[in-house]
Amino acid sequence: MVITTLINKGVLVVRVDGELDMHVTDDFRNTLDKCMDNTGIKEVILNLQRVEFIDSSGIGAILGRYKKIHFMGGSLCIVGIQPVVMRIFELSGLFKIIKTYPTETDAFTCL
């Protein structure tokens, strides 16, 4: 898994490439927490366009970041979900609490 982060218009954009499973969730969690803590940014776009697989630990890591951001008064949205990952999100119920958009551009217009 490769995680790329950038700040655009005061929003932290996190792009994940690869699998988000139990082997990498600690890295994912630590990277997001460090970026948010160091910058104070509370608006996050999580781009999963290149995520090919996610397991329950990946779902848990995303949910944990959502809760942290929500507690801080910010928002997290997800963009570019692939069909295989979308099915897991549907089963987990994440779509009920986390907004999703097709692209980063779409997400920026709604933040």
PyMOL CGO cylinders between C-alpha atoms (Angstrom):
from pymol import cmd
from pymol.cgo import CYLINDER

trace = [
    CYLINDER, 0.00, 0.00, 0.00, 1.15, 3.50, -0.82, 0.3, 1, 1, 1, 1, 1, 1,
    CYLINDER, 1.15, 3.50, -0.82, -0.36, 6.56, 0.87, 0.3, 1, 1, 1, 1, 1, 1,
    CYLINDER, -0.36, 6.56, 0.87, 0.02, 9.99, -0.67, 0.3, 1, 1, 1, 1, 1, 1,
    CYLINDER, 0.02, 9.99, -0.67, -1.09, 13.09, 1.19, 0.3, 1, 1, 1, 1, 1, 1,
    CYLINDER, -1.09, 13.09, 1.19, -1.44, 16.67, 0.04, 0.3, 1, 1, 1, 1, 1, 1,
    CYLINDER, -1.44, 16.67, 0.04, -3.16, 19.81, 1.19, 0.3, 1, 1, 1, 1, 1, 1,
    CYLINDER, -3.16, 19.81, 1.19, -5.39, 21.56, -1.33, 0.3, 1, 1, 1, 1, 1, 1,
    CYLINDER, -5.39, 21.56, -1.33, -7.53, 24.58, -0.42, 0.3, 1, 1, 1, 1, 1, 1,
    CYLINDER, -7.53, 24.58, -0.42, -7.21, 23.80, 3.29, 0.3, 1, 1, 1, 1, 1, 1,
    CYLINDER, -7.21, 23.80, 3.29, -8.36, 20.20, 2.80, 0.3, 1, 1, 1, 1, 1, 1,
    CYLINDER, -8.36, 20.20, 2.80, -6.21, 17.15, 3.46, 0.3, 1, 1, 1, 1, 1, 1,
    CYLINDER, -6.21, 17.15, 3.46, -6.39, 14.83, 0.46, 0.3, 1, 1, 1, 1, 1, 1,
    CYLINDER, -6.39, 14.83, 0.46, -5.30, 11.27, 1.17, 0.3, 1, 1, 1, 1, 1, 1,
    CYLINDER, -5.30, 11.27, 1.17, -4.80, 8.91, -1.77, 0.3, 1, 1, 1, 1, 1, 1,
    CYLINDER, -4.80, 8.91, -1.77, -4.45, 5.21, -1.05, 0.3, 1, 1, 1, 1, 1, 1,
    CYLINDER, -4.45, 5.21, -1.05, -3.02, 2.78, -3.60, 0.3, 1, 1, 1, 1, 1, 1,
    CYLINDER, -3.02, 2.78, -3.60, -3.18, -0.98, -3.02, 0.3, 1, 1, 1, 1, 1, 1,
    CYLINDER, -3.18, -0.98, -3.02, -4.87, -3.08, -0.37, 0.3, 1, 1, 1, 1, 1, 1,
    CYLINDER, -4.87, -3.08, -0.37, -6.16, -1.67, 2.90, 0.3, 1, 1, 1, 1, 1, 1,
    CYLINDER, -6.16, -1.67, 2.90, -6.03, -4.69, 5.16, 0.3, 1, 1, 1, 1, 1, 1,
    CYLINDER, -6.03, -4.69, 5.16, -4.77, -5.79, 8.57, 0.3, 1, 1, 1, 1, 1, 1,
    CYLINDER, -4.77, -5.79, 8.57, -1.16, -5.68, 7.41, 0.3, 1, 1, 1, 1, 1, 1,
    CYLINDER, -1.16, -5.68, 7.41, -1.20, -1.94, 6.68, 0.3, 1, 1, 1, 1, 1, 1,
    CYLINDER, -1.20, -1.94, 6.68, -3.98, -0.37, 8.77, 0.3, 1, 1, 1, 1, 1, 1,
    CYLINDER, -3.98, -0.37, 8.77, -1.54, 0.80, 11.46, 0.3, 1, 1, 1, 1, 1, 1,
    CYLINDER, -1.54, 0.80, 11.46, 0.44, 2.70, 8.80, 0.3, 1, 1, 1, 1, 1, 1,
    CYLINDER, 0.44, 2.70, 8.80, -2.78, 4.13, 7.37, 0.3, 1, 1, 1, 1, 1, 1,
    CYLINDER, -2.78, 4.13, 7.37, -4.05, 5.23, 10.79, 0.3, 1, 1, 1, 1, 1, 1,
    CYLINDER, -4.05, 5.23, 10.79, -0.70, 6.69, 11.87, 0.3, 1, 1, 1, 1, 1, 1,
    CYLINDER, -0.70, 6.69, 11.87, -0.23, 8.60, 8.60, 0.3, 1, 1, 1, 1, 1, 1,
    CYLINDER, -0.23, 8.60, 8.60, -3.67, 10.23, 8.77, 0.3, 1, 1, 1, 1, 1, 1,
    CYLINDER, -3.67, 10.23, 8.77, -3.40, 11.02, 12.47, 0.3, 1, 1, 1, 1, 1, 1,
    CYLINDER, -3.40, 11.02, 12.47, 0.05, 12.55, 12.04, 0.3, 1, 1, 1, 1, 1, 1,
    CYLINDER, 0.05, 12.55, 12.04, -1.07, 14.71, 9.10, 0.3, 1, 1, 1, 1, 1, 1,
    CYLINDER, -1.07, 14.71, 9.10, -4.16, 15.95, 10.93, 0.3, 1, 1, 1, 1, 1, 1,
    CYLINDER, -4.16, 15.95, 10.93, -2.28, 16.58, 14.18, 0.3, 1, 1, 1, 1, 1, 1,
    CYLINDER, -2.28, 16.58, 14.18, 0.59, 18.42, 12.45, 0.3, 1, 1, 1, 1, 1, 1,
    CYLINDER, 0.59, 18.42, 12.45, -1.62, 20.62, 10.26, 0.3, 1, 1, 1, 1, 1, 1,
    CYLINDER, -1.62, 20.62, 10.26, -4.77, 21.06, 12.35, 0.3, 1, 1, 1, 1, 1, 1,
    CYLINDER, -4.77, 21.06, 12.35, -6.83, 20.33, 9.25, 0.3, 1, 1, 1, 1, 1, 1,
    CYLINDER, -6.83, 20.33, 9.25, -10.28, 18.92, 9.96, 0.3, 1, 1, 1, 1, 1, 1,
    CYLINDER, -10.28, 18.92, 9.96, -11.55, 18.43, 6.41, 0.3, 1, 1, 1, 1, 1, 1,
    CYLINDER, -11.55, 18.43, 6.41, -10.38, 15.20, 4.76, 0.3, 1, 1, 1, 1, 1, 1,
    CYLINDER, -10.38, 15.20, 4.76, -10.98, 13.66, 1.35, 0.3, 1, 1, 1, 1, 1, 1,
    CYLINDER, -10.98, 13.66, 1.35, -10.05, 9.99, 1.26, 0.3, 1, 1, 1, 1, 1, 1,
    CYLINDER, -10.05, 9.99, 1.26, -9.44, 8.84, -2.31, 0.3, 1, 1, 1, 1, 1, 1,
    CYLINDER, -9.44, 8.84, -2.31, -9.85, 5.07, -2.64, 0.3, 1, 1, 1, 1, 1, 1,
    CYLINDER, -9.85, 5.07, -2.64, -9.81, 4.97, -6.44, 0.3, 1, 1, 1, 1, 1, 1,
    CYLINDER, -9.81, 4.97, -6.44, -6.78, 2.66, -6.46, 0.3, 1, 1, 1, 1, 1, 1,
    CYLINDER, -6.78, 2.66, -6.46, -7.79, 0.44, -3.55, 0.3, 1, 1, 1, 1, 1, 1,
    CYLINDER, -7.79, 0.44, -3.55, -8.33, -3.08, -4.84, 0.3, 1, 1, 1, 1, 1, 1,
    CYLINDER, -8.33, -3.08, -4.84, -9.24, -4.74, -1.55, 0.3, 1, 1, 1, 1, 1, 1,
    CYLINDER, -9.24, -4.74, -1.55, -10.33, -3.76, 1.95, 0.3, 1, 1, 1, 1, 1, 1,
    CYLINDER, -10.33, -3.76, 1.95, -11.01, -5.95, 4.97, 0.3, 1, 1, 1, 1, 1, 1,
    CYLINDER, -11.01, -5.95, 4.97, -12.70, -5.32, 8.32, 0.3, 1, 1, 1, 1, 1, 1,
    CYLINDER, -12.70, -5.32, 8.32, -9.55, -3.78, 9.81, 0.3, 1, 1, 1, 1, 1, 1,
    CYLINDER, -9.55, -3.78, 9.81, -9.47, -1.28, 6.94, 0.3, 1, 1, 1, 1, 1, 1,
    CYLINDER, -9.47, -1.28, 6.94, -13.13, -0.46, 7.53, 0.3, 1, 1, 1, 1, 1, 1,
    CYLINDER, -13.13, -0.46, 7.53, -12.37, -0.06, 11.23, 0.3, 1, 1, 1, 1, 1, 1,
    CYLINDER, -12.37, -0.06, 11.23, -9.45, 2.28, 10.51, 0.3, 1, 1, 1, 1, 1, 1,
    CYLINDER, -9.45, 2.28, 10.51, -11.62, 4.46, 8.26, 0.3, 1, 1, 1, 1, 1, 1,
    CYLINDER, -11.62, 4.46, 8.26, -14.42, 4.50, 10.84, 0.3, 1, 1, 1, 1, 1, 1,
    CYLINDER, -14.42, 4.50, 10.84, -11.94, 5.46, 13.56, 0.3, 1, 1, 1, 1, 1, 1,
    CYLINDER, -11.94, 5.46, 13.56, -10.63, 8.39, 11.50, 0.3, 1, 1, 1, 1, 1, 1,
    CYLINDER, -10.63, 8.39, 11.50, -14.22, 9.44, 10.75, 0.3, 1, 1, 1, 1, 1, 1,
    CYLINDER, -14.22, 9.44, 10.75, -15.04, 9.48, 14.47, 0.3, 1, 1, 1, 1, 1, 1,
    CYLINDER, -15.04, 9.48, 14.47, -11.90, 11.46, 15.31, 0.3, 1, 1, 1, 1, 1, 1,
    CYLINDER, -11.90, 11.46, 15.31, -12.57, 14.03, 12.59, 0.3, 1, 1, 1, 1, 1, 1,
    CYLINDER, -12.57, 14.03, 12.59, -16.26, 14.28, 13.48, 0.3, 1, 1, 1, 1, 1, 1,
    CYLINDER, -16.26, 14.28, 13.48, -15.36, 14.83, 17.17, 0.3, 1, 1, 1, 1, 1, 1,
    CYLINDER, -15.36, 14.83, 17.17, -13.03, 17.66, 16.09, 0.3, 1, 1, 1, 1, 1, 1,
    CYLINDER, -13.03, 17.66, 16.09, -15.90, 19.31, 14.20, 0.3, 1, 1, 1, 1, 1, 1,
    CYLINDER, -15.90, 19.31, 14.20, -14.62, 18.37, 10.76, 0.3, 1, 1, 1, 1, 1, 1,
    CYLINDER, -14.62, 18.37, 10.76, -15.74, 16.10, 7.98, 0.3, 1, 1, 1, 1, 1, 1,
    CYLINDER, -15.74, 16.10, 7.98, -14.45, 13.11, 6.07, 0.3, 1, 1, 1, 1, 1, 1,
    CYLINDER, -14.45, 13.11, 6.07, -15.66, 12.05, 2.67, 0.3, 1, 1, 1, 1, 1, 1,
    CYLINDER, -15.66, 12.05, 2.67, -14.59, 9.25, 0.38, 0.3, 1, 1, 1, 1, 1, 1,
    CYLINDER, -14.59, 9.25, 0.38, -14.12, 9.38, -3.38, 0.3, 1, 1, 1, 1, 1, 1,
    CYLINDER, -14.12, 9.38, -3.38, -13.48, 6.90, -6.16, 0.3, 1, 1, 1, 1, 1, 1,
    CYLINDER, -13.48, 6.90, -6.16, -14.76, 3.72, -4.55, 0.3, 1, 1, 1, 1, 1, 1,
    CYLINDER, -14.76, 3.72, -4.55, -14.30, 0.68, -6.80, 0.3, 1, 1, 1, 1, 1, 1,
    CYLINDER, -14.30, 0.68, -6.80, -17.19, -1.84, -7.13, 0.3, 1, 1, 1, 1, 1, 1,
    CYLINDER, -17.19, -1.84, -7.13, -15.53, -4.57, -5.03, 0.3, 1, 1, 1, 1, 1, 1,
    CYLINDER, -15.53, -4.57, -5.03, -14.80, -2.13, -2.20, 0.3, 1, 1, 1, 1, 1, 1,
    CYLINDER, -14.80, -2.13, -2.20, -18.22, -0.52, -2.59, 0.3, 1, 1, 1, 1, 1, 1,
    CYLINDER, -18.22, -0.52, -2.59, -19.91, -3.81, -1.77, 0.3, 1, 1, 1, 1, 1, 1,
    CYLINDER, -19.91, -3.81, -1.77, -17.96, -4.10, 1.48, 0.3, 1, 1, 1, 1, 1, 1,
    CYLINDER, -17.96, -4.10, 1.48, -18.89, -0.50, 2.38, 0.3, 1, 1, 1, 1, 1, 1,
    CYLINDER, -18.89, -0.50, 2.38, -22.55, -1.31, 1.72, 0.3, 1, 1, 1, 1, 1, 1,
    CYLINDER, -22.55, -1.31, 1.72, -22.43, -4.37, 3.96, 0.3, 1, 1, 1, 1, 1, 1,
    CYLINDER, -22.43, -4.37, 3.96, -20.67, -2.46, 6.74, 0.3, 1, 1, 1, 1, 1, 1,
    CYLINDER, -20.67, -2.46, 6.74, -23.17, 0.42, 6.72, 0.3, 1, 1, 1, 1, 1, 1,
    CYLINDER, -23.17, 0.42, 6.72, -20.48, 3.11, 6.25, 0.3, 1, 1, 1, 1, 1, 1,
    CYLINDER, -20.48, 3.11, 6.25, -22.53, 4.77, 3.52, 0.3, 1, 1, 1, 1, 1, 1,
    CYLINDER, -22.53, 4.77, 3.52, -25.06, 5.74, 6.19, 0.3, 1, 1, 1, 1, 1, 1,
    CYLINDER, -25.06, 5.74, 6.19, -22.57, 8.05, 7.92, 0.3, 1, 1, 1, 1, 1, 1,
    CYLINDER, -22.57, 8.05, 7.92, -19.81, 8.90, 5.43, 0.3, 1, 1, 1, 1, 1, 1,
    CYLINDER, -19.81, 8.90, 5.43, -20.53, 10.89, 2.28, 0.3, 1, 1, 1, 1, 1, 1,
    CYLINDER, -20.53, 10.89, 2.28, -19.10, 9.60, -0.98, 0.3, 1, 1, 1, 1, 1, 1,
    CYLINDER, -19.10, 9.60, -0.98, -18.41, 11.29, -4.29, 0.3, 1, 1, 1, 1, 1, 1,
    CYLINDER, -18.41, 11.29, -4.29, -17.24, 10.03, -7.67, 0.3, 1, 1, 1, 1, 1, 1,
    CYLINDER, -17.24, 10.03, -7.67, -14.21, 12.35, -7.85, 0.3, 1, 1, 1, 1, 1, 1,
    CYLINDER, -14.21, 12.35, -7.85, -12.11, 14.69, -5.75, 0.3, 1, 1, 1, 1, 1, 1,
    CYLINDER, -12.11, 14.69, -5.75, -13.48, 17.63, -7.74, 0.3, 1, 1, 1, 1, 1, 1,
    CYLINDER, -13.48, 17.63, -7.74, -17.03, 16.65, -6.78, 0.3, 1, 1, 1, 1, 1, 1,
    CYLINDER, -17.03, 16.65, -6.78, -16.03, 16.38, -3.13, 0.3, 1, 1, 1, 1, 1, 1,
    CYLINDER, -16.03, 16.38, -3.13, -14.38, 19.82, -3.14, 0.3, 1, 1, 1, 1, 1, 1,
    CYLINDER, -14.38, 19.82, -3.14, -17.58, 21.44, -4.40, 0.3, 1, 1, 1, 1, 1, 1,
    CYLINDER, -17.58, 21.44, -4.40, -19.50, 19.97, -1.44, 0.3, 1, 1, 1, 1, 1, 1,
    CYLINDER, -19.50, 19.97, -1.44, -17.07, 20.78, 1.37, 0.3, 1, 1, 1, 1, 1, 1,
]
cmd.load_cgo(trace, "trace")
